[in-house]
Amino acid sequence: MQVNGLYGHVRSNDVRSLALFAGFVVAFHLLAALGLVVPLAMLDPDHAPLYGWTGYLVRWVPIVTVSGALLFAVQMAWHVRTVRRRTDFRFVDDHDEPRLCRIVEPLTIAAGLPTPYVGVIDSPALNAFACGIRQKDAVLVFTRGLIEGLDDDELAAVAAHEIIHIVNGDIRLIAATNVCLDTLKLLQPRPSTQRVKRIRDACSLPILALLLPLMVVLILVMMFLRRLAVDGSHLARLLIASAREFIADAEAARLTQNPAALVSALRRIEGRSVIPGLAAGQDAMMIDGAHEGAFATHPTIADRVAAIISVTGSMALIAPARRDTRPPELGAGFGRRPAPALEAALLLRARQRASTALARVSSGDEFNRLGLTPELTVGAVAAIGVFLWAHSADLGRPSALADAFDPAPMRTFFALGGEQHRCLVQGLGWWIGLATHPQGCEPNEMLAAHRGKDNIFGKVADALPEVGQNSSGIHTRPDGTFSNVARPDVRLAEVQRSRCFQTDRYSVGDRGLHSVTEQPRDRDTISLPRYLALNDAAARSATEATPAERDARLLDYFKSRKTLGWVIHRFFGDPGLQVAAARYVAPEHQTAIALLRQRLTDPGFASALSPLERAELDVLAAAPLDFVSCIARRAPGQNKG
């Protein structure tokens, strides 16, 4: 990079830096839009970017912009404190570091700056940086290794370099780029550390390729655009920081009138600048940082030395012959390059730290250039294979292949909502035998809702002939099991028509079918005599209750008859119901039913019950010996027990 006409070049570089900084804004909005694709498709489809950008631009771009600006402002306000926490520097003055402050103060006066704060990092690394937002709040920070490893002229050259960053406003720009990258990290997906989960996510791609091919395309495009936005933001920071380093080197040589000292300092710093424990990317503000990888922030030392020599010529070439300018009291060996064994150890440690950081930030990190983990890459290849296999008959018909990418099914998929979406996906797996029955929902209700529709869910429902629907709107299977998610009015109509009570879905014998003559053991929880005894106790409690307690006890009796009625049917089948009916002719049950009929004449009785429960209560009062579940009513005599 040729540096000619420093003032003009600084100004032109400001304009270019602002243009590159705009890249961060674009990357932020791109990552935010990608992160909101699925949530908005489910919660606000009219303004989701998946279905058109106009609605998203009108409603969500202003919200994202304001939110990003507030987050940016807060992080910028706390920048110095954040840097201090990350680098662990401490403030010093001329009592703590008289030599350092004596070197820094004249340079700041010559540059026309107020005297900045000075900080020191207790690290053997050779590095320095300036941070802050405003010139009056700026801080010059040096490592202990740099202070002790350079002579006075070299230290002055490094200080001048950092002071130029303050003069040119680089500290504010670099702070802004770091804050932007920190913000972008919040929008980036983090791969799971659990390999099982990563493999499971990868296995979902072939399944989606079979059901919703467009979804696979959307996922792959989103992952690639995320990677593109992240790489673009890293490239923008590298271009901004690199250009600023060349300018600061040239201006530092002008300020100190000693380019040889700057060249000598850079050569001493080379390979020894890595601060142990510093997070990747945080060296953008320092005099030397990473030269390659995703978090590269600086040009190489060789390129910088070449640029200085191109400007100053022979003045910089005398660097190897320079004399040590440290005061005599610091000792003859003070600050010189360490002994070969010690230097080798320091270089090894620095390289180990650098290689660790590079492994974290290089292109070979968790995500490849397509934005995919190794597991997702395999899943994507498998998804392509599954799609080609499923549509092998249509490979010669482009129009038929285009139909496979119809967005309508995907819009339906997102429009189902979180709970319905979970039930539908798990229910599909349940029906084809790849998953257990989902708790809290009934998938065949949702599948049947899509019957006849021209989408993948309608095709799935049509392909399941065993899913039917009876005249009452209750979905059934051949085994006699019924859904418990029919509409409330449908459930009420069945109670009134079939004279039964509604329950959760169950199957007779689904947890074992017992004989009514079976003698239970002491610890058996499934016991017909115990169930009948509980009903007897509920009846006696109702008949013996005081007038003030009677209504509550009658309702308890009603609930006991319901609960134990379907439990008896589930475990003992129709024979169990017959034994129970014979038990209900006992005097305590007859008296409880008589009291119930009397109370039902009072409109205020059981006013808190739903219409469905009130209808069931009427059924119990009218036919107490035939009060059975609707499941038992639908398939009478099928289970002999």
N, C-alpha and C positions, 0 to 999 in steps of 0.2 A: 504494500500500500504506500503510494507516494504521498508524502505530507508536504504540501507547498502552500504558502500563504495561510498561516495558522489561523488568523482571525476569521478570514473568509471560510476556511474549511470547518471551523467550529460551528459557525452559523449554519452552513449548509448541512452539516451533520445533525444539528438540532432538528431541522425539518425532516430529514430522513428518519431520525429516531422516533419522531412523533408519528410518522407514517407507519413505521414498524410497530409502534405501540398500539396503533389501531388494530393490528392483527390480534392482540390480546382480547380486545373488545369483541371482535368477530368470533374468536375461539370460545369466549365465555358464552356468547349467545348460542353458538352452535351446540356446545355441550349441554347448556340448559334446555334447549329445544329437544335434544335427543333424550335427555333424562325425563322430560315431561311427555314424551310420545305415548307411552302406555298409560300413565295415570290420567292424562287428559282424554285419551280415547275411551276410557272407562267412565270417567266422572263428568267430563265436559266435551262430548264429541263434536259439538257445534263449533268449538274453538280449538280443536286438536290439530296439530300440524300434520298428522297422518292423513287427514281428510281435506286438507287445503290450508294454505298459509294465511289467507286473508283474515279469518277469524282469530288465528293465533297472533298475528301482527297487531290486530286492533285491541285485543283484551290482554294478552299475556306478555307481549314484548315490553310494554311500559312497566308492568309489575316486575318483570325480571330485571329491567334496567335500573329501576329505583332500588330494588333489593341489592343488586350487585354494587351500585354506587354507595349505599350505606355501609355494606360490608367492607368495601374498599376504603372508605373514609375512616372507619373505626380502626382497621389494621394499620393504615398510614399514621394515624395519631399515636398508636402504640409501637411504632416501628423501632425506635431506639431501645425501648424496654424489651421488645422481643429479641432484638439482636444481642442485647446484653445477656438475656437468659440463655440464648443458644450458644454464645461464644464464651460466656463466663468471664468477661473482662471486668476489671476494676479501675475506677478513676484514680489518677495520680496527679501530683503537682510538683513544683520545683523542689520541694523538700524530699519527696519520695524518689524522683528521677531528675536530678538537676541537669545531668548531661543531655538527656532527651529533650527536656523543656528548653534548655539553652539553644538547642539546634532548631526546634520548631518555631519558637517565637519570632526570630528575625524573618523567617520565610513567610509567615502569615502577614507580618507588617508589609513586606515587599509586595505581597500579592493583594494588599488592600483589604484584608479580612480582619474582622474582630478575632481576638485570640480564641481558638477553639478549646474545647475540653480535650484532655489527653487521657487515654486508657491503656492498660497493659494486660495481656493475656499470659499467664504463666505456663507457657508451652515452649518446648525446644524447637518447634517449627520456625521457619523464617518467613514471616508474612506480615502484612499490615493492611489496614483499610480505613476508610472514612465512612461515617454513617450520619444520618440525620435528615431532616426535611428542610430546615432553614439554615442559612449560614450562621446565624447567631447561636443555633443549638447544635452545631456540628461537633462530632467527636472524632479525633484521630486516635486510632488504636494500633498498637504495635505488640508483637509477640516478644517474649523474653529472649527467645533464640535470635531474633532479628537484632534486638538492641545490643546483645553481646557478640553477635557474629559479624557486624559491619563496623567499619571505621566511621569517623565523623562525616566525611564527605559522602560516603555511600549512604549513611543513614539520612543525611540531609537530602540526597537525591530521592530516596524513597518517600520522605516526608513531603518534598515538593510535589512528587507525583500525586500523592493523596490530597494535598492542598489544591492542586489544579482541579481535581474531581469536585471539590467544594465550589471553587470559583465558577466552573462551567455548569454547575447544577446537575452533575452526573449522579451525586448521591441521592438526589430526589428521584431521578429517572430510574436508577438501578433499584431503589427501594420500591418504586411503583411496579417494576417488572417482577420483583420477588413476591410482592403482595399479590399480583395478578396470578402468578404461578401457584401460590399457596391457595388462592381461591379456586383455581381450576382443578386442583387436587381434590377439592371437596366434591366436584362433579364427576370425577373419574370413578369407574367401577373398580372395586378391589376384589381380585380373585380369592375364592375361599381357600383357607389354609388346610381344609379337610379334603383329602384326595377323593374320598367317597362322594362328597357333594359335587366336586368338580366333574367326576365321571358321570354322575347322575344328570347334571346339567347338559353334558355333552350328549348323553343318550337321548335326551328329549328332542334334539334336532331331527334325527331320522323319523321320529313319530310325528313331529310337526310337518315334515316334508310329505308325509302320507296324508295328513288331514288338512293342513293349511300351508301349502307351499309358499304363499306370499309372506307368511310370518317368518319363515326361514330367511327369505331374501331381506326382509326388514331388519332382522337381527344382525345379519352379516354386514349390511350397509351401515347400521348404527355403530357396530364395533369398529368398522374401518374408518368412519368419519370421526369417531372419538380419537382413534389413534392419530389420524391426520391432524386434528385440532391440537392435540398435545404436542406432536412433533413440530407443528408449525409454530406453536408458542415458544418451544425451546429454541428453535432456529431464530425466531425474532429476538429473544434475549441474547443469544450468541452474537448476532449481528450488531445489536446495540452495544453490548459490553465490549466487543472486540474493537469496534471503531473508537470508542471512548478511551480504551487503553492506549492505542497508538497516539491519539491526540495528547493524552496526559503525559506520555513519555516525552513527546516533542516539547511540550510546554514546560515540563520539569527541567529539561536540558537548557531551555532558554532562561528559566528563573534562576537556576544555580550556576549557569555558565560553565558547567562541568559535566559534559556528556559522558566522559570516561568513567566518572564515579557512578553514573546511572547504569552504564553497561556492566561495570564490575559488580554492582549490587545485584543486577538481574542474574548474572552468571552464578553468583553465590547462592541466590535464592533457588535457582533451578534444581528441581528434584528434592527440595527440602522444605516445601511450603505447605505440605498437608498437615492440618491441625487435627490431631486425633479426636475422634468423637463428634466432629462437625458434620451435620447432616448434608447429604448430597445437594448441590445447587446453591448452598449458602455462601460459596466462595466467589459469587459474582461480583461482590463489592470489594474484593481483596486485590492486592497487586499481582497475585498469581493464583490461578485456579485450574480447574480441569480443562484439558485441551481437546478432549474427544469424548464421544459418548453422548447420550441424550441430554445430559446436564452440562455439556461443555459451555464454558463462559469466557474463556480467554484464548487469544492467539498464542502460539508457542513462543518461548523465550527467544529462540533463534530468529523467528520472524520479527520480533520486536527489536532485537539488537540490529538486524539488518536494516530496519526502518530508521533507527536512530543514526546509523552510519551513513545512510543515504542522505540524511539532512545535514549532519555535522562533519562528515568526512574524517579527516585525519585526527580531529580532536577526540573522537571516540575510539580510535585505533590504539591510543596509548594506554588503554586500560590495563593491559598486563604489566606495564612498567610503573604503575602508580606506587607511591609510597604510602605507608600506613599513617593516617592523620589522627589517630587516637592520642589523647594526652598520655604522657610517659607514666603517670601514676597508675594507669590501668594495666600495666605490665606488657612485656614484650610479646608474649604469646597471646594476649587477650584479643579475641575476635578473629584470629586467623583460622584458616580451615583446620578442622580437627585432625588428629592423627589418623593415618589410614585405617586402622582397625575400628576406631570410634566412628569415623565417617562412614565406613561400610555398614556398621550397625544402624546408624541413623538413616542411611539410604534404604536399607532393607526394610526398616520399620515404615518409612514413608511409602515405599512401593507397596508394602502389604496393605496399608491403609488405602492407598490409591486404587489398588486392584479390587478391594472390597467395595469401595464406592462405585467403581466402574461397573462391577457386576450388578449393582443395584440399578444403575441408570442407563446402561447401554441398551442397544437395540435387542440384545439377547436377554431381556428381562422377562417378567411374567407374561407379557404380551408380545407377539411377533409384529411384523410390519403391517399385517392385516388387522391387528387389534385382537387377536385370538390367542388363548392359552393353548398349549399342546393338546390338551384334551378336547377343547372346542374345535381345533383344527381337524382332528380325527372325526369328531362328530359331524362337522360340515361336509367332509368327504363322504362319510356314510350317508348323510342326508341327500347328497346329489345322487349317489347310487340308488337309494330307495326311490327317489322321484323318477329316475330313468326307468327303473324296473316297473314301478306302478303305472307309468304312462308309456310303456314300450310300444303299445299298439297305436299310440297317437304321435309317434316321433316323426312320421311323414306328413302329419297334418298340423301346420302351425296354428290354425284357428282353434283346434281342440286343445293344444298346449296352452294357448292364451287363456282359454276358459278356466284352466287350473289355477290361474293367478287372479281370478275375479276377486276384487276387494270386498264384495258383499258379505261372504261368510266371516271374514275377519272382523268386519264392523259388528256383525251379530255377536261374535265371540267376545269382543270388548264390551259391548252394550249389556251383556248379562249381569255385570256387576261382580264384586268380589266373592260373595257367598255363593251366588248362582254359578259363577265361573268355576269355583272349586268343586261344587257338587257335580257339575256337568262333566268336567275333566275326569274326576275320580269315578263318577258313575259310568263313564264310557269304559274306563279300565276295568271296572267291576263287571260290566256286562260281557266283556270279551275275556274275562278270567285272568287279568293281569294285575288286579288290585283287590284289596278287601273292601267290603261295603263301607262307604263313607258315613261317619257318624253325623247325625243331625240333619240329614237331607235325604231325599228320595230321588235318585237320578232319572228313573223312568218317567216321572212327571214332567221333567224338563225336556227329555227326549221326545215324548209324545207331543209336547207343545210345538215342536218343530216339524211334526209329521207333514209331509207333502210340500214342504218349503224347498226352494231350489238352492240349498246350501249343504255343506258337509254334514250338519247336524240333522237336517231333514233326511239326508240319505242314510245316516246311521239309524234314525228312528224307523225309516221304511224297511231297513234291512233286518229288523228285529221282529219277526212275525209273532214271537211269543209275548210281546208287549201288546196288551189289548186294553180296551176301555169298555166297561159295562154301561148300562143305561143310566146309572146313577152318577157317572163321572168318576168312578173309582177305578184306578188302573190295577190290573191283575196279572199274575203269572199262572202258568199251568199248575203249579204246586198248590194253588189256593191262597197264596199270600197276597196281601193288598197293601197299597200305599196308604200312609196316614197323612198325606199332604194335599188331599183334595180340598176344594174350596169349602169354607165353613157352611155355606148354604147347601152344598151337596151333601155334606156330612149330616146336617140337620134333617134334610129330606129323607136320608136313609134311615135315621133313627125313627122318624115318624111313620115311615112306610113299613119297615121290617120289624119294628118293635124290638130294638136292641140298643146296646150302648157302644160308643166308639172307644178305641184303645190305640196305643202305639202299635206299629206293625209287629207281628210275631207269627211264627209257624208252629203248629202243633207238633211236639216232639223235637223242635229244633235244638233243645238242650237235653234230649233224652225223654223217651216216652215210658211212663211208669204204669204199673197195674194198680187198680183200685184196691186189690186184695193184698198188696205188698205191705209187709210189716216194717215200718221205718225203724232205724236204729236211733240210739239216743242223740247222736250228733248230726243226724240228717237234717238238712235245711228244707228239703223237699219232702213234705209229709202231708198227705190228705187229711188225716185226723187233726193235725195241728191247724191247718187252714180252716176246717169246719169249726173247730173250737174257737178260733178268733172271731168268726162270724157270729157264733153263739154269744160270745162275750159282748160284742158290739150291740146285739139285739137286747140283751139284758140291761146294758148301760142305758139304752134309750128308754126302756120301760120303767126303770127305777129312778130316772132323773127327776129332779125337782122341776116345777113349771118353768123357772127361770133358765134352767139348763137344757130343757128338753129339745128345743129347736136345734141347738148345736149338736146334741147327741144323735138326733135323727139324721142330720146331714153326715155325721161320722159313720153311721150305719150304712147310709147310701154309698159313701165312698168305699167302705169295707166290702160291700157286696160287689161293687164294680171291680176293685183291685183283685180280690180273691177269686172273683168269677173268671176273669181272663187267665189268672195264674193257674187255676184248677184245669181250665180247658187246655192250656199250653202243655202241662205236664201229664195230664191224665186223660185228655181227649173227651169224647162224648160220654163214656162211662162215668167219668168224674163228675160231669154236669148232672147226670142222673142221680148219683149218690147225693150230691149237694141239694138237688130239688127235693129229695125225700127228707132231708134234714130240715128244710125250711118250713115243713108243716108243724114243727114244734111250737108250743104255746108262746114262747118268748118272741119268735119271729112273727107269729100271727098278730100278737099284741103290738109289736113295733110297726107293722104294716098298717094296722088300724089307726094308730096314732098319726102315722104319716098321711093317710088319706084325710084324716080330720084337719090336719094343719094345712093341707094343700087347698082347702076351701078359703083360707085367709090369703088375700092378695099380697100381703106384706111378708109372708113366709118365703124364705130363700130368695129375697129380692136381689141379693148380690150375685146370684148364679147367672151364668150366661144362658142364652136361649137354648143352646145345645144341652147343657146340664139340666135345665128345667124340663126339657122334653124327655130326657133319660129318667128323671125323677118321676114323671108321670107314667112312664113305662113300668117302673118298679112297683108303683102303687097299684097299677091295673092288673099286672100279671107277675106277682112276686116269684112264682115257681118256675117261670119261663124267662127270667131276666138274664140274658146271655149276651156275649159280645157280638158285634156285627160280623166279625170274622167267623165265629161259630155259626151264625145264622146263614152266611153265604154258602157254606159247604157242610151241610148237616150230614151226619152219619159216615163221614169219610175216615174218621179216626176212632177205632174201636177200643184202644187202650189195652 
